[in-house]
Amino acid sequence: MTRIEGAIRAARITDRQALADLSRRVHESADGYRRSLGVPAPSSTRPSISLASLIPSWLPLRHPSVHLVAEADGELLGSCRAIEEPHRQDWVIIELDAADGPLAGEVRHALLNALVDEGAGHNVARFHAACSDVPDNLVLFGQLGFMAYSQEEIFYRPPDAAPGPGSWLRSVLRRDVHNHRTPETGATVNLQRAGAPDAWHLFDLWTHATPPAIARVEGYRAEDWENAGHEGVVPRSSLNPLLHFSGVDAWFLPWEQRAGGFAQHGGCREGPHYLRFLVREATDGAAFLAGVLAMMGEESRSAGILAPVRTYEASGLRAAADAGFEPIGRVTMLVREVRAPVRQPAMVPAI
């Protein structure tokens, strides 16, 4: 281990091609899914959707970030990367790769340990990660004080047929239409664009859809939702730290003076688009999601859509299946508390 630990250093721009090659080899290996963060790497039973295909450009990804590599005899053996979460003193670990070999487990452990030590010098409050739900990952993270607190099902909706001429104009016009009649049921879905004034309603919906123990771990406040309509940070998922968003939209469905549904769309120039949604149990999740897909436009649907849904969100799981999404893998959400969070009394809107 001494030799491996001594070879850990910060990544350099000249490592870019070697890092891309390392990631490709790891995710194309027979057991690559065991070491995959964020999105399960493809295996014999999963579609060919990998972390490497979702992140085509490795340096830079998002600033500020920390990127460590393990090197021996001039060859990169592993890579570990984290980004700083906006508006918080939290780091999200988005990559932890090690080349195949007898020391792969030791390399990953040394890199993760070095990253935790690096965070101590930056006053990091918490570390977050999402990994494939296999013992290799859970044991490794558990050794370094990470706790598993939730699971996400990753859904994928294959691309629709390519849009025809002029469809971009229809897409733009449709984004400004709030009332949409779903083709499946004919019901009118009254979607409204989410903004800062809706933060309390979105926070109320999230607390309704989230078990109290998980809500305490993620620690959102109402003001955290003020930017949800144009910034893809809240609500947390395994995918939003990994994807390059060219733009973020969000809508919600009014329901009895509350929000019955919330959807956040992240556009991506390369690869599938991103959709995170919450559905209140008493609402028609299928109609809501059909209306959201219409608002997203033909360009988004023709690119394919990735949608993470927490496994405790029963209404969201049903809505995803009804909207043509298929599960492609499951990941476990992990957290490592460095500092005890300061809890303030939560306030809820009077209805």
KEKE-3310 file (N, C-alpha, C; in steps of 0.2 Angstrom, whole numbers, plus 5000, padded with zeros to 4 digits):
npx = (5004:5010:5018:5007:5000:5010:5011:5000:4993:4988:4977:4983:4981:4987:4985:4973:4969:4974:4966:4953:4955:4957:4945:4936:4941:4939:4924:4921:4925:4922:4917:4914:4903:4904:4912:4907:4902:4887:4880:4875:4887:4887:4882:4880:4866:4861:4858:4869:4874:4884:4895:4906:4901:4891:4899:4907:4918:4932:4941:4940:4928:4918:4919:4922:4933:4940:4953:4960:4974:4980:4997:5009:5025:5024:5011:4994:4984:4972:4958:4950:4937:4930:4917:4913:4898:4886:4882:4883:4894:4898:4905:4903:4907:4911:4918:4927:4938:4948:4961:4960:4966:4977:4978:4967:4957:4964:4970:4958:4954:4964:4964:4951:4953:4963:4956:4946:4955:4960:4948:4947:4956:4949:4938:4926:4909:4901:4902:4896:4890:4886:4883:4885:4874:4882:4892:4906:4907:4899:4906:4919:4916:4910:4921:4927:4919:4907:4889:4875:4860:4849:4841:4841:4832:4837:4830:4827:4822:4820:4825:4813:4807:4817:4815:4805:4807:4806:4802:4808:4803:4790:4793:4799:4788:4779:4784:4780:4767:4755:4744:4741:4735:4734:4738:4735:4725:4717:4715:4717:4731:4737:4751:4763:4776:4790:4797:4806:4796:4788:4795:4791:4780:4786:4795:4787:4781:4792:4795:4783:4785:4796:4804:4805:4818:4827:4825:4831:4844:4847:4844:4837:4831:4817:4822:4831:4825:4823:4830:4827:4821:4830:4842:4851:4852:4845:4831:4842:4851:4858:4862:4863:4875:4884:4881:4882:4873:4865:4855:4841:4825:4809:4794:4778:4764:4749:4739:4726:4729:4742:4757:4756:4764:4781:4793:4809:4819:4834:4843:4855:4869:4876:4872:4859:4845:4840:4829:4821:4808:4794:4780:4765:4755:4741:4738:4737:4749:4753:4747:4752:4766:4765:4761:4772:4783:4778:4780:4793:4797:4801:4814:4821:4815:4819:4832:4833:4830:4835:4830:4831:4824:4819:4818:4808:4798:4784:4773:4780:4788:4778:4773:4784:4785:4772:4775:4783:4796:4811:4818:4836:4846:4851:4856:4865:4863:4875:4882:4894:4896:4905:4905:4894:4878:4870:4854:4839:4823:4810:4799:4783:4772:4756:4741)
npy = (4994:5006:5009:5012:5023:5032:5036:5043:5057:5074:5076:5080:5091:5085:5072:5069:5060:5048:5046:5045:5034:5024:5025:5020:5007:5002:5002:4994:4982:4965:4965:4978:4985:4984:4993:5005:5022:5032:5029:5013:5003:4995:4978:4960:4960:4973:4988:4996:5008:5019:5026:5032:5036:5045:5056:5064:5072:5075:5084:5101:5097:5102:5117:5122:5108:5092:5081:5066:5055:5038:5033:5022:5018:5027:5024:5026:5020:5022:5033:5046:5057:5072:5084:5101:5105:5116:5131:5124:5117:5104:5089:5080:5064:5058:5050:5034:5025:5010:5002:4985:4972:4963:4973:4981:4984:4989:5000:5008:5010:5017:5029:5034:5036:5046:5056:5059:5064:5075:5083:5086:5097:5107:5110:5102:5098:5087:5071:5065:5051:5040:5023:5008:4994:4984:4972:4975:4988:4994:4988:4994:5008:5008:5005:5017:5026:5029:5030:5021:5027:5027:5021:5022:5020:5019:5025:5024:5031:5027:5035:5045:5045:5054:5072:5081:5093:5110:5107:5112:5125:5122:5116:5126:5135:5127:5126:5138:5136:5132:5124:5107:5095:5078:5065:5051:5051:5062:5071:5087:5094:5106:5113:5123:5134:5132:5143:5155:5160:5148:5140:5136:5127:5117:5112:5107:5097:5089:5085:5078:5067:5061:5050:5054:5050:5051:5063:5070:5067:5073:5086:5097:5114:5126:5137:5132:5127:5138:5140:5129:5129:5134:5128:5114:5106:5104:5093:5081:5069:5054:5057:5071:5077:5072:5075:5086:5101:5110:5118:5122:5117:5119:5112:5113:5105:5112:5108:5107:5119:5116:5108:5096:5089:5089:5093:5092:5097:5094:5099:5092:5094:5083:5066:5058:5067:5074:5070:5073:5070:5072:5065:5068:5057:5057:5062:5061:5053:5047:5055:5068:5066:5063:5076:5083:5078:5082:5096:5096:5095:5090:5088:5085:5073:5065:5063:5054:5050:5051:5046:5047:5038:5038:5023:5022:5030:5027:5031:5038:5028:5021:5030:5032:5020:5020:5030:5025:5023:5013:5002:5002:5000:5000:5011:5014:5027:5036:5044:5053:5060:5074:5085:5089:5093:5109:5110:5118:5124:5117:5126:5126:5129:5137:5130)
npz = (5000:5003:4992:4983:4989:4989:4976:4973:4966:4961:4946:4930:4916:4905:4907:4901:4890:4894:4905:4900:4892:4903:4910:4900:4898:4911:4912:4901:4905:4911:4924:4927:4931:4945:4950:4947:4948:4951:4938:4933:4926:4910:4909:4905:4906:4905:4896:4884:4891:4898:4911:4905:4892:4895:4900:4890:4889:4899:4906:4908:4920:4930:4939:4956:4957:4963:4958:4959:4955:4953:4951:4943:4938:4927:4922:4923:4936:4943:4946:4954:4958:4963:4965:4970:4979:4974:4984:4996:5008:5004:4996:4981:4976:4960:4953:4953:4949:4944:4937:4930:4939:4952:4962:4962:4971:4982:4976:4974:4987:4992:4984:4988:5001:5001:4995:5005:5015:5008:5008:5021:5023:5016:5023:5022:5024:5021:5012:4997:4988:4974:4970:4961:4967:4974:4984:4984:4982:4993:5004:5003:5004:5016:5024:5025:5032:5026:5024:5019:5013:5005:4989:4972:4957:4941:4927:4909:4894:4878:4863:4854:4837:4825:4825:4813:4799:4805:4818:4828:4830:4834:4846:4854:4855:4861:4874:4880:4883:4895:4898:4894:4884:4887:4875:4878:4888:4886:4896:4903:4908:4920:4920:4928:4926:4937:4949:4960:4969:4971:4980:4993:4991:4983:4992:5002:4994:4992:5006:5008:5000:5004:5015:5033:5039:5028:5024:5034:5033:5020:5022:5017:5015:5014:5006:4998:4987:4979:4968:4960:4948:4938:4940:4941:4954:4966:4967:4975:4966:4958:4946:4943:4946:4937:4923:4909:4909:4897:4899:4911:4915:4924:4930:4939:4946:4951:4965:4975:4982:4984:4978:4967:4959:4953:4941:4934:4921:4913:4900:4888:4878:4872:4872:4882:4888:4905:4918:4932:4944:4955:4963:4970:4980:4978:4966:4948:4941:4929:4919:4923:4920:4907:4902:4906:4897:4885:4886:4887:4874:4857:4853:4865:4868:4857:4860:4869:4887:4903:4919:4936:4950:4966:4976:4986:4981:4977:4968:4959:4953:4947:4938:4929:4923:4916:4907:4898:4901:4905:4917:4920:4929:4946:4959:4975:4987:4996:5011:5020:5035:5040:5048:5061:5056:5058:5065:5061:5067:5057:5046:5040:5027:5031:5027)
capx = (5000:5015:5019:5002:4999:5015:5010:4994:4994:4983:4977:4985:4978:4991:4982:4966:4968:4975:4960:4947:4956:4956:4937:4933:4943:4935:4917:4920:4927:4916:4914:4915:4898:4905:4916:4904:4898:4882:4876:4878:4890:4884:4884:4876:4859:4859:4859:4875:4874:4890:4897:4910:4897:4888:4903:4912:4924:4934:4944:4938:4921:4914:4924:4929:4933:4946:4954:4967:4975:4986:5001:5015:5029:5022:5005:4988:4981:4966:4956:4945:4936:4924:4915:4910:4891:4884:4878:4885:4901:4898:4908:4900:4911:4908:4922:4932:4940:4954:4962:4960:4973:4976:4978:4962:4954:4969:4970:4952:4954:4969:4962:4946:4955:4966:4951:4943:4960:4960:4942:4948:4959:4944:4932:4921:4905:4899:4904:4891:4892:4881:4887:4881:4872:4886:4896:4912:4907:4897:4911:4924:4914:4909:4927:4929:4914:4901:4883:4870:4854:4843:4842:4838:4831:4839:4826:4829:4817:4823:4823:4808:4809:4820:4810:4805:4808:4802:4800:4811:4799:4785:4796:4799:4781:4775:4787:4776:4760:4754:4739:4742:4730:4738:4735:4733:4718:4713:4714:4721:4736:4739:4757:4766:4784:4792:4801:4807:4790:4785:4799:4788:4776:4791:4798:4781:4780:4797:4794:4778:4787:4803:4804:4809:4825:4831:4825:4836:4851:4849:4844:4835:4827:4813:4825:4835:4821:4821:4834:4826:4818:4835:4848:4849:4856:4840:4833:4848:4850:4864:4864:4864:4882:4888:4879:4883:4867:4865:4849:4837:4818:4806:4787:4775:4756:4745:4734:4723:4733:4749:4760:4754:4769:4786:4798:4815:4822:4841:4845:4862:4871:4878:4869:4852:4843:4839:4822:4819:4802:4791:4773:4761:4751:4734:4738:4737:4756:4754:4745:4757:4772:4764:4761:4779:4786:4776:4783:4800:4798:4803:4821:4823:4812:4822:4839:4833:4829:4837:4826:4832:4818:4820:4814:4803:4793:4780:4770:4785:4790:4772:4772:4789:4783:4767:4777:4788:4803:4813:4824:4842:4850:4850:4862:4864:4865:4879:4884:4899:4896:4911:4903:4887:4874:4866:4847:4835:4816:4808:4793:4779:4766:4749:4736)
capy = (5000:5012:5011:5015:5029:5037:5037:5047:5065:5078:5075:5086:5092:5080:5065:5068:5055:5042:5045:5043:5027:5021:5024:5015:5000:4999:5001:4989:4975:4961:4967:4985:4988:4983:4999:5011:5027:5036:5025:5007:5002:4990:4971:4956:4961:4980:4991:4999:5015:5019:5033:5035:5038:5051:5061:5063:5077:5073:5089:5101:5095:5107:5120:5119:5101:5089:5075:5063:5049:5034:5031:5018:5017:5031:5022:5028:5014:5024:5040:5048:5064:5075:5091:5105:5106:5123:5133:5120:5114:5097:5087:5074:5060:5056:5045:5031:5019:5007:4997:4978:4969:4961:4978:4986:4986:4993:5007:5012:5012:5022:5035:5037:5039:5052:5061:5061:5068:5081:5086:5089:5103:5111:5111:5099:5096:5080:5068:5061:5047:5035:5018:5001:4991:4977:4972:4978:4996:4995:4987:4999:5015:5008:5006:5024:5029:5031:5026:5020:5029:5027:5018:5025:5016:5023:5023:5026:5031:5027:5041:5045:5046:5061:5077:5083:5100:5115:5105:5116:5130:5120:5115:5133:5138:5123:5128:5143:5134:5129:5119:5102:5089:5072:5061:5045:5051:5068:5075:5093:5095:5113:5114:5130:5135:5133:5149:5156:5160:5142:5136:5133:5122:5112:5109:5104:5091:5085:5082:5073:5061:5058:5048:5058:5049:5053:5071:5073:5066:5077:5092:5103:5119:5129:5142:5128:5126:5144:5139:5123:5130:5135:5125:5106:5104:5101:5088:5077:5062:5051:5059:5078:5079:5069:5077:5093:5104:5116:5123:5118:5120:5115:5114:5109:5104:5114:5103:5109:5124:5113:5105:5089:5085:5093:5089:5096:5094:5096:5098:5090:5094:5077:5061:5058:5072:5072:5072:5071:5072:5070:5065:5066:5050:5058:5064:5056:5053:5046:5061:5073:5065:5064:5083:5085:5076:5086:5102:5096:5096:5084:5088:5081:5066:5062:5062:5049:5053:5047:5048:5043:5038:5034:5017:5023:5034:5022:5035:5040:5022:5019:5035:5031:5014:5022:5035:5022:5022:5006:5002:5000:4998:5003:5013:5016:5034:5036:5050:5053:5066:5076:5090:5088:5098:5113:5109:5124:5122:5118:5129:5123:5134:5136:5129)
capz = (5000:5003:4985:4979:4992:4987:4969:4972:4964:4957:4939:4926:4909:4900:4908:4899:4886:4898:4910:4895:4891:4909:4911:4895:4900:4917:4911:4896:4908:4913:4931:4927:4935:4952:4952:4943:4952:4947:4933:4933:4919:4906:4910:4900:4907:4905:4890:4884:4894:4903:4913:4900:4887:4898:4901:4884:4891:4906:4910:4915:4921:4934:4944:4957:4958:4965:4954:4961:4951:4956:4945:4945:4932:4922:4920:4928:4939:4945:4946:4959:4957:4967:4964:4976:4978:4974:4989:5002:5009:5002:4990:4978:4972:4954:4949:4957:4944:4945:4931:4932:4942:4959:4967:4960:4977:4986:4973:4975:4994:4993:4981:4992:5008:5000:4994:5011:5018:5005:5010:5028:5022:5013:5028:5019:5029:5020:5006:4994:4982:4972:4967:4960:4973:4975:4990:4983:4983:5000:5009:5002:5006:5023:5028:5026:5036:5022:5026:5014:5016:5000:4983:4966:4951:4935:4921:4902:4889:4872:4859:4849:4830:4824:4823:4806:4798:4808:4824:4834:4832:4838:4853:4857:4856:4866:4881:4883:4884:4902:4898:4889:4884:4885:4870:4881:4892:4884:4902:4903:4914:4920:4922:4929:4927:4944:4951:4967:4974:4973:4984:4999:4988:4981:4998:5005:4990:4994:5012:5008:4996:5007:5022:5038:5040:5023:5024:5039:5030:5014:5025:5013:5018:5009:5002:4994:4981:4975:4961:4956:4941:4933:4942:4942:4960:4970:4972:4974:4962:4957:4939:4941:4946:4931:4917:4907:4907:4893:4902:4916:4916:4929:4931:4944:4945:4957:4967:4981:4985:4985:4972:4966:4955:4951:4936:4933:4915:4911:4893:4887:4871:4870:4876:4884:4893:4912:4921:4939:4945:4961:4961:4976:4979:4977:4959:4942:4939:4922:4915:4924:4917:4899:4901:4906:4891:4880:4888:4886:4867:4853:4853:4871:4867:4852:4862:4875:4893:4909:4925:4942:4954:4972:4976:4990:4978:4973:4963:4953:4949:4942:4932:4925:4919:4912:4902:4893:4904:4907:4922:4917:4935:4953:4963:4982:4989:5002:5013:5025:5039:5043:5053:5063:5053:5062:5063:5063:5067:5050:5046:5034:5025:5034:5022)
cpx = (5004:5016:5014:5000:5004:5014:5004:4995:4988:4983:4980:4981:4981:4988:4975:4965:4969:4969:4954:4948:4955:4949:4934:4935:4939:4928:4916:4922:4921:4913:4914:4909:4899:4909:4913:4900:4893:4878:4879:4881:4887:4886:4880:4869:4857:4861:4866:4875:4879:4892:4902:4906:4893:4892:4909:4918:4926:4937:4943:4930:4916:4919:4920:4928:4940:4947:4961:4967:4980:4990:5007:5018:5027:5015:4999:4985:4974:4964:4950:4944:4930:4923:4912:4903:4889:4880:4879:4892:4902:4902:4904:4906:4908:4912:4926:4933:4947:4955:4962:4966:4972:4976:4972:4958:4958:4969:4964:4952:4958:4967:4956:4948:4959:4961:4948:4948:4960:4954:4943:4952:4955:4938:4926:4916:4902:4901:4898:4893:4886:4885:4882:4880:4875:4890:4902:4912:4904:4902:4916:4922:4912:4915:4929:4924:4908:4895:4878:4863:4848:4846:4838:4838:4833:4834:4828:4823:4820:4821:4817:4811:4812:4815:4811:4807:4803:4800:4802:4807:4793:4787:4796:4792:4778:4778:4783:4769:4759:4749:4740:4737:4734:4735:4732:4726:4714:4712:4719:4725:4738:4746:4759:4773:4786:4797:4802:4801:4786:4789:4796:4783:4780:4794:4793:4780:4786:4797:4788:4781:4793:4802:4808:4816:4829:4831:4830:4843:4852:4848:4842:4831:4822:4817:4830:4832:4820:4825:4832:4824:4824:4842:4847:4853:4851:4834:4839:4847:4857:4867:4866:4871:4886:4887:4880:4876:4868:4859:4845:4830:4815:4798:4784:4767:4753:4740:4732:4727:4740:4752:4759:4760:4775:4791:4803:4819:4829:4842:4853:4863:4873:4875:4862:4851:4841:4832:4822:4812:4799:4784:4770:4756:4744:4733:4739:4745:4757:4752:4750:4763:4771:4764:4768:4783:4784:4779:4790:4802:4801:4810:4824:4821:4816:4830:4839:4833:4831:4833:4828:4826:4820:4815:4808:4797:4789:4776:4774:4787:4784:4772:4778:4787:4777:4769:4782:4795:4804:4818:4830:4847:4848:4856:4860:4867:4869:4881:4889:4899:4903:4910:4896:4883:4870:4858:4843:4828:4813:4801:4789:4774:4760:4745:4729)
cpy = (5006:5014:5015:5022:5034:5040:5042:5054:5068:5077:5081:5085:5087:5073:5064:5062:5048:5041:5043:5036:5022:5020:5019:5008:4997:4998:4996:4982:4971:4962:4974:4988:4988:4990:5005:5016:5031:5032:5019:5006:4996:4983:4967:4957:4968:4983:4994:5006:5015:5026:5036:5039:5044:5057:5061:5067:5077:5079:5096:5099:5100:5110:5123:5112:5098:5082:5072:5057:5045:5032:5027:5017:5021:5029:5024:5021:5016:5031:5041:5055:5066:5082:5094:5106:5113:5125:5129:5119:5107:5095:5080:5070:5057:5051:5041:5024:5016:5002:4990:4976:4967:4967:4983:4988:4990:5000:5011:5014:5018:5029:5038:5040:5045:5058:5064:5066:5075:5086:5090:5096:5109:5113:5108:5097:5089:5078:5064:5057:5042:5029:5012:4997:4984:4977:4975:4985:4997:4994:4992:5006:5014:5008:5013:5029:5032:5027:5026:5022:5029:5023:5022:5020:5021:5021:5027:5026:5032:5033:5040:5046:5053:5066:5079:5091:5105:5113:5109:5122:5128:5118:5121:5135:5134:5124:5133:5142:5130:5123:5114:5097:5083:5067:5054:5045:5057:5072:5081:5094:5102:5113:5121:5129:5136:5139:5150:5157:5154:5137:5132:5127:5116:5108:5105:5097:5086:5081:5077:5066:5058:5056:5053:5057:5051:5060:5074:5072:5071:5085:5098:5108:5122:5133:5138:5127:5132:5143:5133:5123:5132:5132:5118:5104:5101:5099:5084:5071:5060:5054:5066:5080:5077:5072:5085:5096:5110:5121:5118:5121:5116:5117:5110:5109:5106:5109:5105:5113:5122:5111:5098:5085:5091:5089:5094:5093:5098:5094:5097:5090:5087:5071:5062:5065:5069:5074:5069:5074:5069:5070:5063:5061:5051:5060:5059:5057:5052:5052:5067:5072:5065:5071:5086:5084:5080:5093:5102:5097:5090:5083:5084:5074:5062:5060:5056:5053:5048:5050:5044:5044:5035:5028:5017:5027:5030:5025:5037:5034:5020:5024:5034:5025:5016:5026:5032:5021:5015:5006:4999:4998:5002:5005:5015:5023:5033:5043:5049:5060:5068:5081:5088:5094:5102:5113:5115:5121:5123:5121:5127:5129:5132:5136:5130)
cpz = (5000:4996:4981:4982:4990:4980:4967:4971:4961:4950:4936:4919:4904:4902:4905:4895:4890:4903:4906:4894:4897:4910:4906:4896:4906:4916:4905:4899:4910:4919:4932:4931:4943:4954:4949:4948:4948:4943:4933:4926:4916:4908:4905:4901:4907:4898:4890:4885:4899:4905:4908:4894:4889:4899:4896:4885:4898:4910:4906:4915:4924:4939:4950:4958:4960:4961:4956:4956:4955:4950:4948:4938:4926:4919:4925:4929:4941:4945:4951:4959:4961:4965:4970:4974:4978:4981:4996:5002:5009:4996:4987:4974:4966:4950:4954:4953:4946:4940:4934:4934:4949:4964:4966:4966:4981:4983:4974:4982:4995:4990:4986:4998:5007:4998:5000:5015:5015:5007:5017:5028:5019:5017:5025:5025:5028:5013:5004:4989:4980:4968:4966:4966:4973:4981:4989:4985:4990:5005:5009:5005:5014:5027:5029:5029:5032:5024:5020:5017:5011:4994:4978:4960:4945:4929:4915:4898:4882:4868:4855:4842:4829:4822:4816:4806:4802:4815:4830:4835:4836:4845:4857:4859:4861:4873:4884:4885:4891:4902:4892:4889:4882:4880:4873:4884:4890:4890:4901:4909:4914:4924:4922:4929:4934:4944:4958:4971:4975:4977:4990:4996:4986:4987:5002:5001:4992:5001:5012:5005:4999:5014:5027:5039:5035:5022:5029:5036:5024:5017:5021:5017:5012:5004:4997:4987:4977:4968:4957:4949:4936:4935:4944:4948:4965:4966:4970:4970:4961:4950:4939:4942:4940:4924:4915:4905:4903:4896:4906:4916:4921:4929:4937:4943:4951:4958:4974:4985:4987:4978:4972:4962:4953:4946:4934:4927:4914:4904:4892:4880:4868:4875:4878:4888:4900:4914:4928:4941:4952:4960:4968:4975:4977:4969:4954:4939:4932:4918:4917:4920:4909:4898:4901:4900:4885:4880:4886:4878:4863:4853:4859:4870:4862:4854:4867:4881:4899:4915:4931:4947:4960:4973:4981:4987:4973:4967:4957:4949:4944:4936:4927:4920:4914:4906:4897:4895:4906:4912:4919:4923:4941:4956:4970:4983:4995:5004:5019:5029:5041:5049:5055:5060:5059:5060:5065:5063:5060:5051:5039:5033:5028:5028:5024)
residu = (MET:THR:ARG:ILE:GLU:GLY:ALA:ILE:ARG:ALA:ALA:ARG:ILE:THR:ASP:ARG:GLN:ALA:LEU:ALA:ASP:LEU:SER:ARG:ARG:VAL:HIS:GLU:SER:ALA:ASP:GLY:TYR:ARG:ARG:SER:LEU:GLY:VAL:PRO:ALA:PRO:SER:SER:THR:ARG:PRO:SER:ILE:SER:LEU:ALA:SER:LEU:ILE:PRO:SER:TRP:LEU:PRO:LEU:ARG:HIS:PRO:SER:VAL:HIS:LEU:VAL:ALA:GLU:ALA:ASP:GLY:GLU:LEU:LEU:GLY:SER:CYS:ARG:ALA:ILE:GLU:GLU:PRO:HIS:ARG:GLN:ASP:TRP:VAL:ILE:ILE:GLU:LEU:ASP:ALA:ALA:ASP:GLY:PRO:LEU:ALA:GLY:GLU:VAL:ARG:HIS:ALA:LEU:LEU:ASN:ALA:LEU:VAL:ASP:GLU:GLY:ALA:GLY:HIS:ASN:VAL:ALA:ARG:PHE:HIS:ALA:ALA:CYS:SER:ASP:VAL:PRO:ASP:ASN:LEU:VAL:LEU:PHE:GLY:GLN:LEU:GLY:PHE:MET:ALA:TYR:SER:GLN:GLU:GLU:ILE:PHE:TYR:ARG:PRO:PRO:ASP:ALA:ALA:PRO:GLY:PRO:GLY:SER:TRP:LEU:ARG:SER:VAL:LEU:ARG:ARG:ASP:VAL:HIS:ASN:HIS:ARG:THR:PRO:GLU:THR:GLY:ALA:THR:VAL:ASN:LEU:GLN:ARG:ALA:GLY:ALA:PRO:ASP:ALA:TRP:HIS:LEU:PHE:ASP:LEU:TRP:THR:HIS:ALA:THR:PRO:PRO:ALA:ILE:ALA:ARG:VAL:GLU:GLY:TYR:ARG:ALA:GLU:ASP:TRP:GLU:ASN:ALA:GLY:HIS:GLU:GLY:VAL:VAL:PRO:ARG:SER:SER:LEU:ASN:PRO:LEU:LEU:HIS:PHE:SER:GLY:VAL:ASP:ALA:TRP:PHE:LEU:PRO:TRP:GLU:GLN:ARG:ALA:GLY:GLY:PHE:ALA:GLN:HIS:GLY:GLY:CYS:ARG:GLU:GLY:PRO:HIS:TYR:LEU:ARG:PHE:LEU:VAL:ARG:GLU:ALA:THR:ASP:GLY:ALA:ALA:PHE:LEU:ALA:GLY:VAL:LEU:ALA:MET:MET:GLY:GLU:GLU:SER:ARG:SER:ALA:GLY:ILE:LEU:ALA:PRO:VAL:ARG:THR:TYR:GLU:ALA:SER:GLY:LEU:ARG:ALA:ALA:ALA:ASP:ALA:GLY:PHE:GLU:PRO:ILE:GLY:ARG:VAL:THR:MET:LEU:VAL:ARG:GLU:VAL:ARG:ALA:PRO:VAL:ARG:GLN:PRO:ALA:MET:VAL:PRO:ALA:ILE)
# end
